[in-house]
Amino acid sequence: MTTPAFTHNPTRTTVTCSRCHKAATVPFTPTPGRPVYCRECFAKSAPTPRDPNAAPPPRAPVPGARKRMMAQGRKTHFIFDAKAVLAGIPGGMELKDNRAFLEGLFARGARTSTDAAQVFLEEKVKDGDVTHEQAIQLGRLIDRYSFVR
């Protein structure tokens, strides 16, 4: 016994084209309030396919996008260099706490001022989270990567 091939036989509905007002049939039940077109009018209204070799349309510039991109790049480089400082000098906090600490430090240096970042580092030295030598090296990195002086 063979299985019959699947045949799709949609119910066709007779409608009046919203553009040329000719009678047409469509393979669906139209939604009330939405325009329905005959085959010719639908083909005219369909967007033309874009040439795959053509350049994409120009995008409108986003205000501050370059500055944010530069800040993110600086942050990544800062965290990479700062992790090396923390690993290279013994003492200080555990490795699992480094990322959050360094992001907070960078945010203070990049958004407020390098002085605010230095005050934050001094507090962390007093708390015993970083050593004095680590704070000096991290302060140099903040001066190097910060926008705000």
BAFI-3210 file (N, C-alpha, C; in Angstrom, 3 decimals, decimal comma, padded with zeros to 6 digits):
// residues 149
n [1|2|3|4|5|6|7|8|9|10|11|12|13|14|15|16|17|18|19|20|21|22|23|24|25|26|27|28|29|30|31|32|33|34|35|36|37|38|39|40|41|42|43|44|45|46|47|48|49|50|51|52|53|54|55|56|57|58|59|60|61|62|63|64|65|66|67|68|69|70|71|72|73|74|75|76|77|78|79|80|81|82|83|84|85|86|87|88|89|90|91|92|93|94|95|96|97|98|99|100|101|102|103|104|105|106|107|108|109|110|111|112|113|114|115|116|117|118|119|120|121|122|123|124|125|126|127|128|129|130|131|132|133|134|135|136|137|138|139|140|141|142|143|144|145|146|147|148|149]
n.u [000,843|000,663|001,567|-000,398|000,632|001,305|-000,980|-001,638|-004,415|-005,614|-008,325|-009,934|-010,690|-012,963|-012,338|-012,342|-009,996|-008,044|-006,728|-007,056|-009,673|-010,679|-012,161|-010,832|-009,180|-007,994|-005,708|-006,451|-008,250|-009,250|-008,227|-010,406|-010,521|-007,932|-005,962|-006,441|-004,943|-004,982|-003,253|-001,600|-001,461|-000,380|002,154|003,241|003,408|005,196|008,392|011,407|013,907|017,008|020,200|022,703|025,364|025,483|026,289|025,513|022,757|023,476|024,042|022,514|024,431|025,116|024,737|027,536|028,502|031,084|032,674|031,721|032,482|035,247|035,673|034,864|036,775|039,079|038,488|038,553|041,262|042,416|041,469|042,663|045,436|045,488|044,774|047,068|048,871|047,806|048,147|050,879|052,017|052,335|049,775|046,794|043,442|041,244|041,257|038,703|037,305|038,450|037,549|035,095|036,001|037,948|036,368|034,778|036,769|037,757|035,440|035,167|037,492|037,130|034,644|034,295|036,780|040,385|041,347|039,238|039,355|041,850|041,373|039,534|041,237|043,003|041,266|040,834|043,386|043,615|041,603|042,801|042,428|043,936|047,465|049,925|051,806|050,428|048,345|049,727|050,644|048,151|047,069|048,720|047,896|045,230|045,645|046,735|044,668|042,387|039,742|038,987|040,518]
n.v [-001,174|002,122|005,345|008,216|011,112|014,238|016,728|020,076|021,879|024,733|026,710|028,865|032,324|034,682|038,005|041,646|043,645|045,944|048,026|048,196|047,447|045,131|041,869|039,115|036,047|034,685|032,667|032,519|033,529|036,764|039,329|041,396|044,881|045,115|045,726|043,970|042,517|041,987|039,577|041,003|043,658|043,118|042,173|044,525|046,069|044,730|044,745|045,442|043,015|043,236|043,956|041,610|042,276|044,943|047,849|048,130|050,126|053,443|053,989|055,911|058,079|057,240|059,123|059,619|057,030|056,285|057,189|055,572|053,089|053,360|053,677|051,161|049,544|050,534|049,842|047,038|046,591|047,814|046,137|043,709|044,367|045,167|042,829|041,363|042,857|042,464|039,708|039,500|040,699|039,637|039,023|040,765|040,646|037,775|035,868|035,496|037,790|039,806|040,816|042,280|044,209|045,536|046,521|048,351|050,105|051,051|052,323|054,447|055,878|056,440|057,702|059,559|060,828|060,656|061,151|060,357|057,631|057,104|057,690|055,657|053,454|053,909|053,472|050,738|049,767|050,366|048,669|046,279|044,902|045,258|045,450|047,974|048,262|047,110|048,967|051,249|050,475|049,970|052,531|053,858|052,590|053,472|056,215|055,990|054,859|056,416|058,704|061,016|063,519]
n.w [000,000|-000,917|000,276|000,023|-001,792|-000,273|-000,744|-001,170|-000,935|-000,907|000,299|-001,827|-001,992|-003,228|-003,998|-004,071|-005,658|-003,865|-005,068|-007,994|-008,256|-009,480|-009,804|-008,016|-007,042|-004,004|-002,071|000,648|003,609|003,758|006,077|007,826|007,124|006,186|003,247|000,127|-002,678|-006,240|-008,349|-010,207|-009,163|-006,680|-007,416|-008,421|-006,118|-004,554|-002,985|-004,785|-005,377|-003,635|-004,977|-004,512|-004,701|-004,359|-002,420|001,059|002,320|003,513|007,002|009,555|011,591|014,978|017,845|019,888|019,609|018,740|020,835|022,930|021,918|021,882|024,607|025,533|024,325|025,561|028,169|028,055|027,438|029,670|031,777|031,060|031,277|033,965|035,330|034,892|036,408|038,997|039,226|039,015|041,237|044,471|046,976|048,136|046,759|046,126|043,061|041,934|042,574|041,154|038,574|038,980|040,785|039,193|037,093|038,482|039,358|036,886|035,931|037,747|037,136|034,411|034,162|036,249|037,551|037,416|039,910|041,595|041,170|042,278|044,991|045,530|045,209|047,351|049,501|049,163|049,673|052,393|053,330|052,836|050,513|048,212|047,640|048,523|046,498|044,319|044,101|043,281|040,722|039,476|039,600|037,783|035,447|035,320|034,869|032,344|030,721|031,040|030,072|031,326|033,145]
ca.u [000,000|001,454|000,983|-000,667|001,464|000,617|-001,417|-002,160|-005,501|-006,190|-009,626|-009,756|-011,735|-013,122|-012,259|-012,179|-008,672|-008,113|-006,109|-007,671|-011,092|-011,076|-012,409|-009,678|-009,278|-006,785|-005,703|-006,598|-009,397|-008,704|-008,499|-011,204|-009,815|-006,620|-006,113|-006,190|-004,600|-004,955|-001,890|-000,838|-001,208|000,532|003,494|003,714|003,679|006,253|009,688|012,333|014,992|018,238|021,350|023,608|026,682|025,388|026,677|024,344|022,400|024,237|023,363|022,597|025,372|024,550|025,508|028,351|028,836|032,538|033,219|031,397|033,299|036,607|035,678|034,805|038,094|040,006|038,150|039,055|042,721|042,722|041,245|043,705|046,700|045,353|044,830|048,483|049,469|047,355|048,737|052,336|052,429|051,630|048,936|045,572|042,181|041,177|041,071|037,282|036,796|039,212|036,814|034,164|036,818|038,582|035,335|034,445|037,900|037,772|034,276|035,477|038,511|036,671|033,453|034,401|038,110|041,450|041,450|038,239|039,874|042,948|040,749|038,990|042,373|043,495|040,333|041,065|044,646|043,288|040,809|043,635|042,040|045,087|048,679|050,340|052,471|049,381|047,633|050,575|050,591|046,793|046,935|049,383|047,029|044,079|046,116|046,976|043,472|041,223|039,406|038,790|041,740]
ca.v [000,000|003,343|006,494|009,274|012,313|015,346|017,773|021,246|022,432|025,780|027,249|030,167|033,289|035,724|039,346|042,780|044,234|047,249|049,052|048,331|047,103|043,976|040,659|038,217|035,012|034,569|031,370|032,699|034,334|038,081|039,942|042,615|046,137|045,123|045,692|042,719|042,878|040,931|039,135|042,051|044,776|042,640|042,126|045,910|046,631|043,979|045,429|044,827|042,359|044,018|043,347|041,142|042,893|046,376|048,263|048,320|051,531|054,081|054,084|057,215|057,987|057,203|060,066|059,065|055,621|056,123|057,371|054,366|052,010|053,591|053,406|049,714|049,015|050,905|049,052|045,683|046,629|048,116|044,949|042,741|044,806|045,207|041,447|040,986|043,522|041,793|038,370|039,616|041,163|038,806|039,683|041,345|039,881|036,519|036,033|035,549|039,132|040,776|041,438|043,290|045,290|046,296|047,276|049,500|051,029|051,695|053,216|055,682|056,626|056,852|058,551|060,633|061,407|059,784|061,375|059,501|056,267|057,010|057,623|054,303|052,553|054,114|052,775|049,300|049,466|050,368|047,465|045,107|044,198|045,328|045,921|049,322|048,143|046,903|050,235|052,156|050,009|050,185|053,981|054,196|052,123|054,386|057,427|055,667|054,503|057,236|059,877|062,161|063,795]
ca.w [000,000|-001,017|000,962|-000,950|-001,684|000,375|-001,668|-000,470|-001,719|-000,075|-000,080|-002,482|-001,677|-004,249|-003,394|-004,979|-005,460|-003,204|-005,889|-009,327|-008,062|-010,282|-009,033|-007,990|-006,018|-003,192|-001,370|002,090|004,010|004,073|007,374|007,634|007,344|005,530|001,791|-000,590|-004,046|-007,262|-008,631|-010,897|-008,243|-005,639|-007,999|-008,540|-004,792|-003,876|-003,105|-005,731|-004,643|-003,583|-005,623|-003,452|-004,865|-004,078|-001,068|001,915|002,449|004,600|008,287|010,210|012,705|016,321|018,659|020,963|019,398|018,669|022,174|023,690|021,398|022,366|026,039|025,729|023,975|026,627|029,357|027,841|027,565|031,065|032,604|030,714|031,878|035,421|035,822|034,890|037,569|040,212|039,270|039,092|042,561|045,440|047,975|047,595|046,760|045,394|041,619|041,565|042,822|040,368|037,465|039,496|041,342|038,110|036,381|039,328|039,311|035,572|035,836|038,475|036,404|033,081|034,208|037,228|037,329|037,888|041,355|042,244|041,105|043,248|046,320|045,625|045,427|048,717|050,392|049,025|050,359|053,824|053,607|052,624|049,288|047,313|048,313|048,127|045,188|043,317|043,951|042,481|039,327|038,962|039,413|036,514|034,360|035,250|034,179|030,937|029,975|031,351|029,251|032,209|033,949]
c.u [000,891|000,747|000,736|000,245|000,647|000,264|-002,034|-003,198|-006,179|-007,557|-009,405|-010,955|-011,783|-013,194|-012,234|-010,844|-008,825|-007,541|-006,860|-009,159|-011,588|-011,360|-011,197|-009,937|-007,937|-006,861|-005,800|-007,878|-008,869|-009,106|-009,293|-010,377|-008,445|-006,806|-005,761|-005,983|-004,717|-003,489|-001,041|-000,492|-000,253|001,971|004,081|004,115|004,798|007,578|010,586|013,460|016,272|019,372|022,338|025,000|026,667|025,800|025,429|024,012|023,138|023,393|023,523|023,567|024,646|025,380|026,261|028,800|030,345|033,160|032,946|032,263|034,735|036,697|035,654|036,142|039,120|039,763|038,708|040,564|043,137|042,590|042,295|045,022|046,630|045,363|046,277|049,203|049,097|047,966|050,247|052,853|051,649|050,831|047,672|044,413|042,279|040,863|039,606|036,689|037,441|038,360|035,895|034,934|037,403|037,568|034,910|035,534|037,938|036,615|034,550|036,482|038,017|035,508|033,592|035,712|039,154|041,651|040,462|038,712|041,004|042,415|040,187|040,117|042,923|042,591|040,574|042,387|044,391|042,510|041,630|043,279|043,151|046,291|049,017|051,003|051,453|048,631|048,430|050,497|049,209|046,534|047,572|048,526|045,800|044,486|046,290|045,701|042,284|041,031|039,457|040,030|041,381]
c.v [001,240|004,468|007,586|010,474|013,431|016,392|018,890|021,892|023,518|026,224|028,632|031,046|034,327|037,075|040,398|043,436|045,641|048,369|049,248|047,969|046,005|042,803|039,752|037,136|034,917|033,264|031,487|033,472|035,694|038,549|041,215|043,866|046,215|045,037|044,317|043,094|041,678|040,605|040,249|043,206|044,363|042,603|043,527|046,474|045,910|044,720|044,688|044,178|043,189|043,240|042,894|041,755|044,381|046,657|048,442|049,803|052,166|054,172|055,488|057,090|058,039|058,140|059,350|057,635|055,410|056,240|056,134|053,196|052,144|053,279|051,905|049,073|049,327|050,063|047,643|045,631|046,903|046,861|043,876|043,099|044,777|043,795|040,959|041,613|042,784|040,396|038,429|040,044|040,361|039,640|040,206|040,377|038,594|036,781|036,175|036,941|040,182|041,527|042,552|044,485|046,163|047,080|048,506|050,549|051,774|052,688|054,523|056,529|057,163|057,831|059,734|061,367|060,412|059,968|060,491|058,048|056,072|056,921|056,223|053,306|052,678|053,421|051,269|048,869|049,398|049,124|046,184|044,319|044,197|045,808|047,319|049,296|047,936|048,203|051,222|051,768|050,236|051,671|054,443|053,766|053,018|055,666|057,177|055,498|055,435|058,372|061,129|062,328|064,568]
c.w [000,000|-000,276|-000,059|-000,707|-001,056|-000,678|-000,859|-001,370|-000,880|-000,594|-000,659|-002,179|-002,782|-003,538|-004,487|-004,646|-004,884|-004,068|-007,203|-009,339|-009,002|-009,344|-009,139|-006,950|-005,309|-002,397|000,151|002,363|004,439|005,479|007,139|007,960|006,704|004,022|001,225|-002,046|-004,974|-007,553|-009,248|-009,948|-007,121|-006,152|-008,129|-007,179|-004,059|-004,040|-004,088|-004,947|-004,746|-004,238|-004,536|-003,541|-004,551|-002,638|-000,218|002,044|003,628|005,874|008,839|011,388|014,050|017,197|019,781|020,758|019,388|020,054|023,034|023,238|021,903|023,854|026,296|025,391|025,041|027,870|029,225|028,016|029,013|031,919|032,318|031,392|033,406|036,015|035,868|036,078|038,847|040,350|039,490|040,453|043,597|046,448|047,326|047,603|045,968|043,922|041,228|041,757|041,926|039,343|037,963|040,070|040,233|037,294|037,179|039,319|037,985|035,435|036,573|037,706|035,080|033,149|035,153|037,011|037,803|039,389|042,118|042,248|042,115|044,677|046,558|045,898|046,842|049,737|050,348|049,664|051,861|054,229|053,462|051,384|048,247|048,114|047,812|046,746|044,064|043,055|043,106|041,003|038,714|038,742|038,111|035,320|034,210|034,536|032,686|030,137|030,181|030,346|030,098|033,070|035,181]
res [m|t|t|p|a|f|t|h|n|p|t|r|t|t|v|t|c|s|r|c|h|k|a|a|t|v|p|f|t|p|t|p|g|r|p|v|y|c|r|e|c|f|a|k|s|a|p|t|p|r|d|p|n|a|a|p|p|p|r|a|p|v|p|g|a|r|k|r|m|m|a|q|g|r|k|t|h|f|i|f|d|a|k|a|v|l|a|g|i|p|g|g|m|e|l|k|d|n|r|a|f|l|e|g|l|f|a|r|g|a|r|t|s|t|d|a|a|q|v|f|l|e|e|k|v|k|d|g|d|v|t|h|e|q|a|i|q|l|g|r|l|i|d|r|y|s|f|v|r]
***
